[in-house]
Amino acid sequence: MKVHNILGVLVVLLILSISMSGYAQVQEKNLVGWWLFNDGTEETGNWGDIILRGATIKDGQMVCTRNNWANSIEYDGPDITDITLASWVALNDLGHTHGSALTLDRTDVDQFVAIVYAERQQRQWMPGSSHFRRTEDFPNVVNEDKEGEMTLITITYRLDGGQYEITGYRNDKSMGSFKKGDSRTWTSANAEAIWGARHSGGVANRVSESITADIDESRIYNVALTHDEVKQMYNGDLPVEPRGKLATRWAKIKR
């Protein structure tokens, strides 16, 4: 009886390990940018070190204030067309608007997508973009009314019939979707990640003031995560491979 029980447990563990391993490989393949802010490095190896332009890294967080921001260039990863932007962010001043918790921009021209705070509507997160080409207000957006609250904001961009379907999430809840904007691509040596400011001009100059916020973690995927995957990411159950070491829970990584 004991032998059968042990064998049963081993079979279950083997099935789970195979399942988790395959899932981790899928996520590792599509995770093209991952910042934990324990230092200035990026976990996938696709980006150069963070350039602090007044922002600071303290206690595992990117700390942005009104006139301070940061960016990372030297991207050397796969093309990005379908996109997921995700940041765990705590706003420390609800009145400091127009900045971003995470932006993906090109280095040669003004072509960006971003998690922007209150550029169009007060106290609301929105999908920022160059000339509003990929921007509308999410239909079920939530007004932010609490400073210092760590929140996961995720925006996905999925090509559908040559047009982006853009969906926003606050923690594990959908803020709704809309369709707007044609296909765009960010390529190796022509991509920039930005925190604080909405986007940059000529890489070294910010175009907007920054949000005042602590950013705990940021991710860029070159796929549009599903709602279920966003829920898993929020709950800490979306496996990824930080430099070859399996990490299954964001909470464990950060504590």
C-alpha positions in Angstrom: 0.0 0.0 0.0 2.8 2.4 0.9 4.6 1.6 -2.3 1.5 2.3 -4.4 1.0 5.6 -2.6 4.5 6.6 -3.2 4.3 5.7 -6.8 1.1 7.6 -7.2 2.6 10.7 -5.7 5.7 10.4 -7.9 3.4 10.1 -11.0 1.5 13.2 -10.0 4.7 15.2 -9.3 6.1 14.1 -12.7 3.0 15.2 -14.5 3.0 18.6 -12.7 6.7 19.1 -13.4 6.2 18.4 -17.1 3.2 20.7 -17.3 4.9 23.5 -15.3 8.1 23.1 -17.3 6.3 23.5 -20.6 4.4 26.4 -19.4 7.5 28.1 -18.1 9.2 27.6 -21.5 6.3 29.3 -23.3 6.4 32.3 -20.9 10.2 32.5 -21.1 10.1 32.6 -24.8 7.6 35.4 -24.9 8.9 37.5 -22.0 11.3 39.9 -23.7 11.7 42.4 -20.9 11.7 41.9 -17.1 12.8 44.3 -14.4 12.8 43.5 -10.7 14.6 46.7 -9.7 16.9 45.0 -7.3 19.6 46.8 -9.2 19.9 48.3 -12.7 19.9 45.1 -14.7 17.2 43.4 -16.7 16.5 39.7 -16.1 16.1 38.2 -19.7 19.4 39.7 -20.9 17.7 41.5 -23.8 18.2 45.0 -22.6 21.1 47.2 -21.4 21.3 48.4 -17.8 18.8 51.0 -16.7 19.9 54.6 -17.1 18.8 56.7 -14.2 17.8 60.2 -15.2 17.1 61.5 -11.7 15.0 58.5 -10.7 16.5 56.1 -8.1 16.4 52.4 -7.3 15.8 51.8 -3.6 14.7 48.7 -1.7 13.8 46.8 -4.9 11.8 49.6 -6.5 12.1 52.2 -9.1 11.4 55.6 -7.4 10.1 58.3 -9.8 9.3 61.8 -8.9 7.9 64.7 -11.0 11.1 65.7 -12.7 12.9 62.4 -12.6 12.7 59.4 -14.9 14.7 56.4 -16.2 15.1 54.4 -19.4 16.8 51.4 -20.9 18.0 51.0 -24.5 20.4 48.6 -26.3 17.5 46.1 -26.9 18.8 42.9 -28.4 15.7 40.6 -28.4 13.1 39.4 -30.9 10.7 41.6 -32.8 7.8 43.0 -30.8 4.4 43.4 -32.6 1.8 41.9 -30.3 2.5 43.4 -26.8 1.8 43.1 -23.1 3.0 45.9 -20.9 2.7 45.2 -17.1 3.9 47.2 -14.1 3.3 46.9 -10.3 3.0 50.6 -9.4 2.0 52.7 -6.4 1.1 56.3 -7.1 2.5 58.7 -4.4 0.8 61.8 -5.8 -2.5 61.4 -7.6 -2.1 65.0 -9.0 1.0 64.3 -10.9 -0.3 63.2 -14.3 0.7 62.5 -17.9 3.6 60.2 -16.9 4.0 56.4 -17.4 4.5 53.3 -15.3 6.1 51.6 -18.4 6.6 52.8 -22.0 7.9 50.9 -25.0 9.2 53.4 -27.6 11.4 53.3 -30.6 14.7 55.1 -30.5 14.6 56.5 -34.0 11.1 57.9 -34.3 8.1 58.8 -32.1 6.4 55.4 -31.9 5.3 54.3 -28.4 2.8 52.4 -26.4 2.6 53.1 -22.7 0.8 52.7 -19.4 -0.1 56.3 -18.9 -1.7 57.9 -15.9 -4.4 60.6 -16.3 -3.4 62.2 -19.6 -7.0 62.4 -20.8 -9.2 61.7 -17.8 -8.4 62.5 -14.2 -7.2 59.7 -12.0 -7.5 57.1 -14.7 -4.9 54.8 -16.3 -5.0 54.7 -20.1 -3.1 53.3 -23.1 -0.8 56.1 -24.1 0.5 56.2 -27.7 2.2 58.6 -30.2 -0.5 61.1 -31.4 -3.2 58.9 -29.7 -3.0 56.4 -32.6 -3.6 53.5 -30.2 -5.4 55.4 -27.5 -9.0 55.5 -26.2 -10.5 55.5 -22.7 -11.1 52.0 -21.4 -14.9 51.5 -21.0 -14.7 50.0 -17.5 -11.8 52.0 -16.1 -11.5 52.6 -12.4 -10.7 56.0 -10.8 -7.6 55.9 -8.6 -8.4 57.3 -5.2 -5.7 56.0 -2.9 -2.0 57.0 -2.8 0.6 54.4 -2.0 -1.4 51.4 -3.0 0.5 48.9 -5.1 -1.5 48.0 -8.1 -0.8 45.8 -11.2 -1.7 47.7 -14.4 -1.5 45.6 -17.6 -2.2 46.6 -21.1 -2.3 44.1 -24.0 -2.1 44.8 -27.8 -3.3 41.9 -30.0 -3.5 42.3 -33.8 -6.9 41.3 -35.1 -7.5 41.8 -38.8 -4.7 44.3 -39.2 -5.9 46.4 -36.2 -4.9 46.2 -32.6 -7.4 45.0 -30.0 -6.3 46.9 -26.9 -7.3 45.6 -23.4 -6.6 47.1 -20.0 -6.5 45.3 -16.6 -6.3 46.7 -13.1 -5.0 43.9 -10.9 -6.9 40.8 -12.1 -10.0 42.8 -13.4 -10.5 43.8 -17.0 -11.1 47.5 -17.7 -12.5 46.6 -21.2 -11.2 46.7 -24.7 -11.4 48.7 -28.0 -9.9 48.4 -31.4 -7.6 51.0 -32.8 -4.3 51.4 -34.7 -2.5 49.4 -37.4 0.4 47.0 -36.9 3.6 48.4 -35.6 6.9 46.7 -34.7 9.8 47.3 -32.3 13.0 45.6 -33.3 16.5 44.8 -32.0 18.6 48.0 -31.5 15.5 50.1 -32.0 13.5 49.9 -28.8 13.5 51.8 -25.5 11.8 51.1 -22.2 10.9 54.1 -20.1 9.7 54.7 -16.5 8.2 57.9 -15.1 8.0 60.0 -18.2 5.5 59.2 -21.0 8.1 59.0 -23.7 11.4 60.5 -24.7 12.8 62.7 -27.4 16.2 61.5 -28.8 16.5 58.9 -26.0 18.1 61.3 -23.5 15.3 63.9 -23.1 11.9 63.3 -21.6 8.8 64.7 -23.4 6.5 64.8 -20.4 6.7 65.3 -16.7 6.8 62.1 -14.6 4.4 60.3 -12.4 5.4 60.3 -8.7 5.4 56.6 -8.0 7.2 53.6 -6.8 7.4 50.8 -9.4 8.0 47.4 -8.0 8.3 45.3 -11.2 7.8 45.7 -14.9 7.4 43.2 -17.8 7.2 43.4 -21.5 5.9 40.3 -23.5 5.9 40.0 -27.3 2.4 38.4 -27.1 -0.9 39.7 -25.8 -1.5 37.8 -22.5 -5.1 36.4 -22.0 -7.3 37.5 -19.1 -6.5 34.1 -17.4 -2.8 34.7 -17.8 -3.1 38.2 -16.3 -5.0 36.7 -13.4 -2.2 34.2 -13.0 0.4 36.9 -13.1 -1.4 39.0 -10.5 -1.8 35.9 -8.2 1.9 35.1 -8.7 1.4 31.9 -10.5 2.8 32.7 -14.0 6.2 30.9 -14.2 9.1 32.7 -15.8 12.8 32.0 -16.0 15.0 34.8 -14.5 18.4 34.1 -15.9 17.9 30.3 -15.8 16.4 30.0 -12.3 12.7 29.1 -12.2 10.6 31.6 -10.3 7.0 30.8 -9.9 5.7 33.6 -7.6 6.2 37.3 -7.8 5.6 37.6 -4.1 8.5 35.2 -3.4 10.8 37.0 -5.8 10.2 40.4 -4.2 10.3 39.3 -0.5 
